[in-house]
Amino acid sequence: MGRVDGRVALVTGGSGGLGSAFAAALAREGADVAIQYHSHPERADEVAEQVRQAGRRAHTVSADLADKSGAQAMFVSVGEALGDVDILVNNAGVDGERGRAWEIDADSWTKTIEINLFGAYYCAREALSGMVPRGHGVVVNISSVHEVIPWGGYSAYATAKAGVSMMTKTLALETAEYGVRVVALAPGAIRTPINADVWQDPEGLADLERKIPARRIGEPDEVAAVLVSLVSDEASYLTGTTVFVDGGMTLYADFAHGG
């Protein structure tokens, strides 16, 4: 038996990187999986095929999650195709434009907040409106080590992830008495296409690994394994906190041997 047998999971940003690993891992553990994407439907179709090969039902849906009506329509689509959502993985997000806060375009900064924070809220709102009356469900907000580590050049992204952290705590506080859990999962440096320009460059990789006490970057399957545990009954008493999967990045690697 799988750890999430018979449950319906929705993975936003499920067409690539961590999202595809999440979808595949949930399917292997018995969940039917809906995959949200914003572009590249062919990638979403590939992930859906992985879900079906695991013997589970799959559904793909295109949605603009920075718009609350997009989130609403997505949940209607998933409900009609697979049934009520038991597990929401709020994974969709972007790094945003790189640049110092006073130099980048203000509209670009705002858009990054809308996608990473507002979008996560819109999806959580839709999920919780169904989970609370049913008395069960789990929302996992994919955060980042940058909810606690400032990131020069990416103030909007770091700000949004800090917001996701507090949103997670507050939603967990509001929903715990109804049997619903809300947690955050914060990856560190993971080998995905979004940061390929770093880990494919020897100098960039060496610089990154110096920032990680484990001295290596993580793999998507390592994060997905933790996700499955978080949404399963193994974590039934865990809510309102962030679980970091970062090789110790938040521990400040420069202080490993004293200061």
CORDAKA-V491343 format. One record per residue. N is the residue number from 0. RES is the residue in one letter. SS is DSSP state (H for helix, E for strand, C for the rest). OMEGA is omega in whole degrees, 0 to 359 (none if undefined). BURIAL is + if it has 24 or more other C-alpha atoms within 12 Angstrom, else -. Layout:
n:res:ss:omega:burial
N:RES:SS:OMEGA:BURIAL
N:RES:SS:OMEGA:BURIAL
This chain:
n:res:ss:omega:burial
0:M:C:176:-
1:G:C:183:-
2:R:C:178:-
3:V:C:182:+
4:D:C:172:+
5:G:C:181:+
6:R:C:178:+
7:V:E:180:+
8:A:E:174:+
9:L:E:179:+
10:V:E:176:+
11:T:C:186:+
12:G:C:188:+
13:G:C:187:+
14:S:C:180:+
15:G:C:176:+
16:G:H:181:+
17:L:H:183:+
18:G:H:180:+
19:S:H:177:+
20:A:H:177:+
21:F:H:182:+
22:A:H:181:+
23:A:H:181:+
24:A:H:179:+
25:L:H:178:+
26:A:H:179:+
27:R:H:180:+
28:E:C:169:+
29:G:C:182:+
30:A:C:165:+
31:D:E:191:+
32:V:E:171:+
33:A:E:184:+
34:I:E:176:+
35:Q:E:176:+
36:Y:E:177:+
37:H:C:177:+
38:S:C:180:-
39:H:C:179:-
40:P:H:181:-
41:E:H:178:-
42:R:H:177:+
43:A:H:179:+
44:D:H:178:+
45:E:H:178:+
46:V:H:178:+
47:A:H:179:+
48:E:H:176:+
49:Q:H:178:+
50:V:H:180:+
51:R:H:178:+
52:Q:H:175:-
53:A:C:177:-
54:G:C:182:-
55:R:C:178:+
56:R:C:180:+
57:A:E:177:+
58:H:E:176:+
59:T:E:181:+
60:V:E:177:+
61:S:E:180:+
62:A:C:172:+
63:D:C:188:+
64:L:C:174:+
65:A:C:179:+
66:D:C:185:-
67:K:H:178:+
68:S:H:176:-
69:G:H:178:+
70:A:H:180:+
71:Q:H:180:+
72:A:H:179:-
73:M:H:181:+
74:F:H:175:+
75:V:H:181:+
76:S:H:181:+
77:V:H:180:+
78:G:H:180:+
79:E:H:184:-
80:A:H:188:-
81:L:C:184:+
82:G:C:183:+
83:D:C:180:+
84:V:C:177:+
85:D:C:183:+
86:I:E:173:+
87:L:E:173:+
88:V:E:183:+
89:N:E:188:+
90:N:C:185:+
91:A:C:178:+
92:G:C:179:+
93:V:C:174:+
94:D:C:181:+
95:G:C:181:+
96:E:C:178:+
97:R:C:178:-
98:G:C:178:-
99:R:C:192:-
100:A:C:183:-
101:W:C:183:-
102:E:C:182:-
103:I:C:180:-
104:D:C:183:-
105:A:H:179:-
106:D:H:177:-
107:S:H:178:+
108:W:H:181:+
109:T:H:181:-
110:K:H:178:+
111:T:H:176:+
112:I:H:182:+
113:E:H:182:+
114:I:H:188:+
115:N:H:183:+
116:L:H:180:+
117:F:H:180:+
118:G:H:178:+
119:A:H:178:+
120:Y:H:181:+
121:Y:H:180:+
122:C:H:178:+
123:A:H:180:+
124:R:H:179:+
125:E:H:181:+
126:A:H:184:+
127:L:H:179:+
128:S:H:175:+
129:G:H:183:+
130:M:H:184:+
131:V:H:178:+
132:P:H:180:-
133:R:H:177:-
134:G:C:176:-
135:H:C:178:+
136:G:E:180:+
137:V:E:172:+
138:V:E:175:+
139:V:E:176:+
140:N:E:179:+
141:I:E:181:+
142:S:C:183:+
143:S:C:172:+
144:V:H:182:+
145:H:H:166:+
146:E:H:178:+
147:V:C:180:+
148:I:C:176:+
149:P:C:182:-
150:W:C:181:-
151:G:C:182:-
152:G:C:183:-
153:Y:C:184:+
154:S:H:181:+
155:A:H:180:+
156:Y:H:181:+
157:A:H:178:+
158:T:H:179:+
159:A:H:182:+
160:K:H:173:+
161:A:H:176:+
162:G:H:177:+
163:V:H:179:+
164:S:H:181:+
165:M:H:175:+
166:M:H:179:+
167:T:H:181:+
168:K:H:184:+
169:T:H:178:-
170:L:H:177:+
171:A:H:179:+
172:L:H:182:-
173:E:H:190:-
174:T:H:187:+
175:A:H:183:+
176:E:H:180:-
177:Y:H:178:-
178:G:C:181:+
179:V:E:179:+
180:R:E:176:+
181:V:E:181:+
182:V:E:176:+
183:A:E:177:+
184:L:E:187:+
185:A:E:175:+
186:P:E:170:+
187:G:C:179:+
188:A:C:184:+
189:I:E:183:+
190:R:C:178:+
191:T:C:180:+
192:P:H:185:-
193:I:H:179:-
194:N:H:181:-
195:A:H:180:-
196:D:H:178:-
197:V:H:187:-
198:W:H:175:+
199:Q:C:178:-
200:D:C:184:-
201:P:H:180:-
202:E:H:179:-
203:G:H:179:-
204:L:H:180:-
205:A:H:178:-
206:D:H:180:-
207:L:H:183:+
208:E:H:176:+
209:R:H:180:-
210:K:C:186:+
211:I:C:179:+
212:P:C:179:+
213:A:C:177:-
214:R:C:174:-
215:R:C:174:+
216:I:C:183:+
217:G:E:178:+
218:E:C:181:+
219:P:H:181:+
220:D:H:178:+
221:E:H:177:+
222:V:H:181:+
223:A:H:179:+
224:A:H:178:+
225:V:H:178:+
226:L:H:181:+
227:V:H:178:+
228:S:H:182:+
229:L:H:183:+
230:V:H:180:+
231:S:C:179:+
232:D:H:175:+
233:E:H:183:-
234:A:H:188:-
235:S:C:180:-
236:Y:C:182:-
237:L:C:177:+
238:T:C:172:+
239:G:C:180:+
240:T:C:176:+
241:T:E:175:+
242:V:E:182:+
243:F:E:175:+
244:V:E:196:+
245:D:C:181:+
246:G:C:180:+
247:G:C:184:+
248:M:H:181:+
249:T:H:180:+
250:L:H:179:-
251:Y:C:186:-
252:A:H:182:-
253:D:H:182:-
254:F:H:183:-
255:A:C:183:-
256:H:C:180:-
257:G:C:183:-
258:G:C:none:-
